[in-house]
Amino acid sequence: MKVLLTNDDGIQAKGLNVLRRALAAVEGIELAVIAPSGNRSAIGRGITTREPLWVEEIAFGDGTTGFATDGTPVDCVRFAALGLIPFQPELIVAGINHGANLGDDITYSGTVAAALEGVILGIPAIAASQQSEARAMDFADGHGFEFDQAAAFVARMVDQIDDVPLPAGTLLNVNCPAGDAQGARACKLGKRIYRDRLELAEEANGRRRYRIYGEYPGYEEEAGTDFEAVAEGLIAVTPLHFDLTDRASIEALGGYDLDRLLAPAAREVE
């Protein structure tokens, strides 16, 4: 199995390196690492199009190396697919992220974005994230993290990937709770409650500097979600795909005369 490992926290991040060592220990895995040179958290599916990207080979200190780039997590996957490494990946593994990626947070996550790029390219993918030891139910950094259990779980999943139900065009979003997991559960995405507000932080020389993001988002308590699973001390495994089409609305929209919008708008006569 030819595996590309990447992340959004940077090539020196502890989560990536714990997982790197766990994957390297799995018999039959050929592993390559391409990761951002620094933290790119919450960059989502951002890509670099207006300038060339620097790449540097980095030694991990155990006789292996990886590539660091000043690009994004999605750029890292593109690098692999376009030939930076000596093989075409058969599996993309992104993580382990420092902080959970639950519910609506996945739309911002660089970790999930890298895995999503894999399935767009026709490559199966796993995104892995770790809840902080403070048991924060969000992606906030700044607390301690223990990655060994998550790394072992993901490495075992990769080792048995041929037996894991993973339809084409689908990635698995894995979120591990703090402490010893009591089990693992397949679940759906939950609904995040963001508590953002506009707060003036500084004003000088005609300019204003604002904070607009709250630090402690909540979530809707609903059965069967990834939030519920992690709150119960379970590893949450959520299958995701890129098809965002609202299929139920196609018929309703098809019954609306869209052609009429091509005509000039009628002006009211006073």
C-alpha positions in Angstrom: 0.0 0.0 0.0 1.5 3.3 -1.1 0.4 6.0 1.4 0.9 9.8 1.4 0.8 11.4 4.9 0.1 15.1 5.2 -1.5 17.5 7.6 -2.4 21.2 8.2 -0.4 21.8 11.5 3.0 21.6 9.8 5.6 19.0 9.1 7.1 19.3 12.6 3.7 18.8 14.4 3.7 16.1 17.0 0.4 14.6 15.6 1.9 14.0 12.2 5.1 12.5 13.5 3.4 10.1 15.9 1.2 8.9 13.1 4.2 8.8 10.7 6.0 6.4 13.1 2.8 4.2 13.5 2.3 3.9 9.8 5.9 3.2 9.1 5.7 0.2 11.5 2.9 -1.4 9.4 4.2 -4.1 7.2 3.7 -3.5 3.5 3.2 0.2 3.7 5.4 2.5 1.5 5.1 5.9 3.1 5.8 9.4 1.8 5.3 12.6 3.7 4.5 16.0 2.2 3.3 18.6 4.6 3.2 22.4 5.0 6.3 24.0 6.4 4.2 25.7 9.1 0.8 25.8 10.6 -2.0 26.1 8.0 -5.0 25.4 10.3 -8.5 26.4 9.2 -7.3 27.1 5.6 -9.9 24.8 4.2 -9.5 24.0 0.5 -7.2 26.9 -0.2 -4.7 26.4 -3.0 -1.7 28.4 -4.2 -2.1 29.6 -7.8 -0.4 32.9 -8.2 3.2 32.0 -7.3 5.6 29.0 -7.4 5.9 26.9 -4.2 9.1 26.2 -2.3 9.8 22.6 -1.4 12.5 21.5 1.1 13.5 17.9 2.0 13.4 17.5 5.8 15.2 14.8 7.8 13.1 13.3 10.6 16.1 12.0 12.6 15.3 8.3 12.2 16.8 7.9 8.7 13.7 8.9 6.8 12.8 12.2 5.2 9.7 14.1 4.0 9.0 17.2 2.0 8.0 20.6 3.5 6.3 23.2 1.3 5.1 26.7 1.8 1.8 25.7 0.2 -1.5 24.4 1.6 -2.6 20.9 2.6 -4.4 20.6 -0.8 -1.2 21.7 -2.5 0.6 18.9 -0.7 -1.7 16.3 -2.1 -1.4 17.8 -5.6 2.4 17.6 -5.3 2.2 13.9 -4.7 -0.3 13.3 -7.5 1.9 15.3 -9.9 5.1 13.4 -9.3 7.1 14.9 -6.4 7.4 11.5 -4.8 8.4 8.3 -6.6 4.9 6.7 -6.6 1.3 7.5 -7.1 -0.5 7.3 -3.7 -3.1 4.6 -3.2 -4.3 6.2 0.0 -4.2 9.7 1.5 -3.9 10.0 5.3 -4.2 13.5 6.8 -3.4 14.2 10.4 -3.3 13.7 13.2 -4.8 17.2 13.7 -4.3 19.0 16.9 -7.9 19.5 17.9 -11.2 17.8 16.8 -12.8 18.4 13.4 -16.5 17.8 14.1 -19.7 18.8 12.5 -19.6 22.0 10.4 -15.9 22.5 11.4 -14.9 20.2 8.5 -15.7 22.9 6.0 -12.8 25.0 7.5 -10.4 22.2 8.2 -7.2 21.9 6.2 -6.9 18.3 7.5 -10.2 17.3 6.0 -9.5 19.4 2.9 -6.4 17.3 2.2 -8.3 14.1 2.5 -11.1 15.5 0.3 -8.5 16.4 -2.4 -7.6 12.7 -2.4 -11.2 11.5 -3.2 -11.5 14.2 -5.9 -8.4 12.7 -7.5 -9.9 9.2 -7.1 -7.7 8.2 -4.2 -9.3 6.9 -1.0 -8.5 9.0 2.1 -8.7 9.2 5.9 -8.6 12.4 7.9 -7.7 12.0 11.6 -8.1 14.5 14.5 -7.5 14.4 18.2 -9.5 16.0 21.0 -7.3 18.0 23.4 -6.7 16.6 26.9 -8.9 19.5 28.2 -11.7 17.7 26.3 -12.6 20.7 24.2 -15.3 19.9 21.7 -13.7 22.1 19.0 -10.6 22.6 17.0 -8.9 25.1 19.4 -5.2 24.5 20.0 -3.3 25.5 23.1 -3.9 22.4 25.3 -2.1 19.1 25.6 -2.6 16.3 23.2 -2.0 12.5 23.4 -1.8 10.9 20.0 -0.7 7.3 20.6 -4.2 5.8 20.6 -5.4 7.7 17.6 -2.2 6.8 15.7 -2.7 3.1 16.6 -6.3 3.2 15.5 -5.6 4.9 12.1 -2.6 2.6 11.4 -4.8 -0.5 12.1 -7.5 1.0 9.8 -4.9 1.5 7.0 -3.6 -2.0 7.5 -7.1 -3.4 7.1 -8.3 -0.8 4.6 -9.3 -3.5 2.1 -11.9 -4.8 4.6 -13.1 -1.3 5.7 -16.4 -0.3 3.9 -15.1 2.7 2.0 -17.1 3.4 -1.2 -15.4 5.2 -4.1 -15.5 8.9 -3.7 -15.8 8.7 0.1 -13.3 9.7 2.9 -13.4 8.7 6.5 -13.3 11.5 9.0 -11.9 10.1 12.3 -12.1 12.0 15.6 -10.5 10.5 18.7 -11.6 11.5 22.2 -9.2 12.4 25.0 -8.3 9.6 27.3 -8.9 5.9 26.7 -11.6 5.5 24.0 -14.4 3.2 25.1 -15.0 2.1 21.5 -15.6 3.4 18.0 -18.8 4.4 16.3 -19.9 5.1 12.7 -21.9 8.4 12.9 -23.1 11.4 11.0 -21.9 15.0 11.2 -23.4 17.1 13.9 -24.5 20.7 13.9 -22.0 23.3 15.2 -23.2 26.4 17.1 -20.8 29.2 16.6 -20.6 32.1 19.1 -18.8 34.7 17.0 -19.1 38.4 17.6 -17.7 41.6 16.3 -15.3 43.0 18.9 -13.1 46.1 18.4 -9.6 45.3 19.5 -7.7 48.4 18.4 -8.2 51.7 16.6 -5.4 53.9 15.3 -4.7 56.2 12.4 -8.1 55.8 10.9 -7.9 52.0 11.0 -9.8 49.6 13.1 -8.7 46.1 14.1 -11.5 43.6 15.0 -11.9 40.2 16.5 -14.8 38.3 14.8 -14.4 34.7 16.0 -15.6 33.3 19.3 -13.3 30.9 21.1 -15.8 28.4 22.5 -18.4 27.2 20.0 -21.1 24.8 21.1 -23.1 22.1 19.3 -26.6 20.8 19.0 -27.2 17.7 21.1 -28.5 15.1 18.7 -28.3 11.3 18.7 -26.1 9.6 16.2 -23.6 12.5 15.6 -19.9 12.8 15.8 -20.3 15.3 18.7 -22.3 12.7 20.7 -19.8 9.9 20.0 -16.7 12.0 21.2 -18.6 13.3 24.2 -19.3 9.7 25.2 -15.6 8.8 24.9 -15.9 7.0 21.5 -13.9 7.4 18.4 -16.2 9.0 15.8 -15.8 7.7 12.2 -17.9 9.7 9.7 -18.0 8.9 5.9 -17.9 12.0 3.8 -18.2 12.7 0.1 -17.9 15.8 -2.1 -21.3 15.6 -3.9 -23.0 18.7 -2.4 -26.0 18.5 -4.7 -29.3 18.9 -3.0 -31.0 16.2 -5.0 -34.4 16.6 -3.4 -34.5 20.2 -4.7 -33.6 19.5 -8.3 -37.2 18.6 -9.2 -38.6 21.6 -7.5 -36.1 23.9 -9.1 -36.7 22.2 -12.5 -40.4 23.2 -12.3 -39.5 26.9 -12.0 -39.2 28.8 -15.3 -35.5 29.7 -15.1 -35.6 30.9 -18.8 -37.7 33.9 -17.7 -34.7 35.2 -15.8 -33.0 35.8 -19.2 -35.6 38.4 -20.1 -34.9 42.0 -19.1 -36.4 42.8 -15.7 -39.8 44.6 -16.0 -39.8 48.2 -14.7 -42.6 49.5 -12.6 -44.5 52.4 -14.1 -45.1 55.2 -11.7 
